[in-house]
Amino acid sequence: MSETRSTAGGAARSATARQVVRRLPQLIAGLWIFGMGLALVVLGGQGQGPWIVFDEGVSLHTPLTIGTVAILVGVVLVAGLALAREPVGFGTLANAVVVGVSTDVTLAIFDQPGSVIGQVALTLVSPLLVALGSGLYLGVMLGPGPRDGVMTAMHRRGVPIWLARFIIEAVPFTIGAILGGTVGWGTVYWLVVIGPAVNLAMKFRSWPMVPSRWIDVFNALETDRHPVPRTNRRHPGFRRH
């Protein structure tokens, strides 16, 4: 019997909790690699992705580091998603913290290369590393990052997905650029490369069997004490195999 099969009592729900735990190493590794990739584009200094432009811009006018700004923004977005009653998984919460910590640690350990060649190399590698991290953390299906969650929330409220994506990228980019965030050819390169690279990473890193569309680790661990009838669940239940 597949461990994702729904059975009487709490068997299937316990299996879901076990699957969440099994996915945690890949989730944390993916988020850490994601943060490292964001740090490399900062060290490259040739222009950064939209949200890093924002994080850097804010950091230039406050005592906060780029990673700390990223963490605070993530926490605010997660709180907004919770208030809007959007699905918030363990991956969403971990994303809001781990990526910022990884970015700060990487920036603290490494210095910007003294040569232009080194800076260009870091800029070229950065979105590829972010894509690898994205494939790892999104592939475990433990919940989207805070920014992706805002995009899907907007889409569920009638905003076309392309417009929602444009808004959540264009608004922080514009604010960050006004605040002095680094914009350059690396920004354009990032926007062109990141989508296809993430798509490719997802194909090779996704878990083949996922018991539900969103696996919320807290729901998975709490359902034995607060059982909810299958027909009353807000999100899709367990798939039969």
C-alpha positions in Angstrom: 0.0 0.0 0.0 1.3 3.4 -0.9 2.1 5.6 2.1 0.1 8.4 0.5 -3.1 6.3 0.3 -6.0 7.6 2.5 -7.1 5.0 5.1 -9.3 4.9 8.1 -8.3 6.7 11.3 -5.0 8.6 11.3 -2.8 6.3 9.2 -2.7 8.5 6.1 -2.2 11.7 8.1 0.7 10.2 10.0 2.3 9.2 6.7 1.9 12.7 5.5 3.8 14.0 8.6 6.6 11.4 7.9 6.8 12.6 4.3 7.1 16.2 5.5 10.0 15.3 7.7 11.7 13.3 4.9 11.5 16.4 2.7 13.0 18.8 5.2 16.7 18.3 4.3 16.0 19.1 0.6 13.9 22.1 1.6 16.7 23.6 3.9 19.4 22.8 1.4 17.4 24.5 -1.4 16.7 27.6 0.6 20.3 27.9 1.7 21.6 27.5 -1.9 18.9 30.1 -3.0 20.3 32.6 -0.5 23.9 31.9 -1.6 22.8 32.7 -5.2 21.3 36.0 -4.2 24.5 36.9 -2.4 26.7 36.2 -5.4 24.7 38.6 -7.6 25.4 41.3 -4.9 29.1 40.5 -4.9 29.1 40.6 -8.7 27.9 44.2 -8.7 26.7 44.2 -12.2 23.0 44.6 -11.5 20.7 42.4 -9.4 17.3 40.8 -9.5 14.2 43.0 -8.6 13.8 41.9 -5.0 17.6 42.2 -4.3 17.5 45.7 -5.8 14.8 46.5 -3.3 16.6 44.8 -0.3 19.8 46.6 -1.1 18.1 49.9 -1.6 16.4 49.7 1.8 19.7 48.6 3.4 21.4 51.7 2.1 19.1 53.9 4.1 18.8 51.8 7.3 21.2 50.0 9.7 19.8 46.7 8.3 21.7 44.2 6.2 20.4 43.0 2.9 19.6 39.6 4.4 17.8 41.2 7.4 15.6 43.3 5.0 14.8 40.1 3.1 13.7 38.4 6.3 11.6 41.2 7.5 9.9 41.6 4.1 9.2 37.8 4.1 7.7 37.9 7.6 5.4 40.8 6.6 4.3 38.9 3.4 3.6 35.7 5.3 1.5 37.6 7.8 -0.4 39.2 5.0 -1.0 35.7 3.4 -2.2 34.4 6.8 -4.6 37.3 7.2 -5.9 36.7 3.7 -6.4 33.0 4.6 -4.0 31.8 1.9 -2.2 28.5 2.3 0.9 28.9 4.3 3.1 25.8 4.5 6.3 25.1 6.5 8.3 25.9 3.3 6.7 29.4 3.3 7.8 30.1 6.8 11.3 28.6 6.4 11.7 30.6 3.1 11.1 33.9 5.0 14.0 33.2 7.4 16.6 30.8 5.9 17.1 32.7 2.6 18.0 35.9 4.4 20.3 34.2 6.8 22.1 32.4 4.0 22.5 35.6 2.0 24.0 37.5 5.0 26.4 34.6 5.9 27.6 34.4 2.3 28.2 38.1 2.1 30.0 38.0 5.5 32.4 35.2 4.3 33.2 36.3 0.8 34.5 39.6 -0.6 33.7 41.1 -4.0 36.3 40.0 -6.5 38.9 42.6 -7.4 38.7 41.8 -11.1 35.9 42.5 -13.6 36.2 38.9 -14.8 35.5 37.6 -11.3 32.5 39.9 -10.9 31.1 38.9 -14.2 31.5 35.2 -13.4 29.6 35.6 -10.1 26.8 37.5 -11.9 26.5 34.7 -14.5 26.5 31.9 -12.0 24.1 33.6 -9.5 20.7 33.0 -11.2 21.7 29.4 -12.0 22.4 28.8 -8.3 19.1 30.5 -7.4 17.4 28.2 -9.9 18.9 25.1 -8.4 17.9 26.2 -4.9 14.4 27.0 -6.2 14.1 23.6 -7.8 15.1 21.9 -4.6 12.8 23.9 -2.3 9.8 24.1 -4.6 10.2 20.4 -5.5 9.3 19.2 -2.0 5.9 20.9 -2.2 5.9 22.2 1.4 4.5 25.6 0.4 5.6 28.4 -1.9 7.9 31.3 -0.9 6.2 34.4 0.5 6.5 36.3 -2.8 5.2 33.4 -4.8 2.3 33.1 -2.3 1.4 36.7 -3.0 1.4 36.0 -6.7 -1.0 33.0 -6.4 -3.2 35.0 -4.0 -3.6 37.8 -6.5 -4.4 35.2 -9.2 -7.1 33.6 -7.1 -8.7 37.1 -6.9 -8.9 37.5 -10.6 -5.5 39.0 -11.5 -4.0 37.2 -14.5 -0.9 35.3 -13.5 1.4 37.3 -15.8 0.2 40.6 -14.4 0.5 39.4 -10.8 4.1 38.3 -11.5 4.9 41.6 -13.2 3.4 43.6 -10.2 5.4 41.7 -7.5 8.6 42.1 -9.5 8.1 45.7 -10.9 7.0 47.4 -7.7 9.9 46.4 -5.5 12.3 46.9 -8.4 11.1 50.4 -8.9 11.3 51.3 -5.2 14.7 49.7 -4.9 16.1 51.5 -7.9 14.8 54.9 -6.5 16.5 54.1 -3.2 19.8 53.4 -4.9 19.8 49.6 -5.5 22.3 48.4 -8.1 20.8 48.1 -11.6 22.8 47.0 -14.6 23.1 44.4 -17.4 23.0 41.7 -14.7 19.4 42.7 -13.9 18.3 42.0 -17.5 20.4 38.8 -17.6 18.7 37.7 -14.3 15.2 38.3 -15.6 15.9 36.5 -18.9 17.6 33.4 -17.3 15.8 32.8 -14.0 12.5 31.5 -15.4 13.8 28.8 -17.8 16.5 27.8 -15.3 14.0 27.3 -12.5 11.7 25.3 -14.8 14.6 23.1 -15.8 15.6 22.6 -12.1 12.1 21.6 -11.2 12.0 18.8 -13.7 15.0 17.1 -12.1 14.4 17.9 -8.4 10.7 17.5 -7.8 9.4 14.7 -5.6 7.3 12.4 -7.8 4.6 11.6 -5.2 3.0 14.4 -3.2 -0.1 13.7 -1.0 -1.7 17.1 -1.5 -1.4 20.4 -3.4 -0.1 22.2 -0.3 1.4 20.1 2.5 1.1 22.3 5.6 3.4 20.7 8.2 1.3 22.1 11.0 -1.9 20.6 9.7 -0.2 17.3 9.0 1.0 17.1 12.6 -2.2 18.4 14.2 -4.9 16.4 12.3 -4.8 13.5 14.7 -6.0 15.8 17.5 -8.4 17.8 15.3 -9.6 15.4 12.5 -11.4 17.2 9.7 -13.7 15.3 7.3 -12.2 14.9 3.9 -15.2 16.6 2.2 -14.7 19.7 4.4 -11.0 20.3 3.7 -10.2 23.5 2.0 -7.4 22.1 -0.1 -7.2 18.8 -2.1 -6.8 15.7 0.1 -4.6 12.7 -0.4 -4.4 11.1 -3.8 -5.0 7.4 -4.1 -2.5 5.2 -5.9 
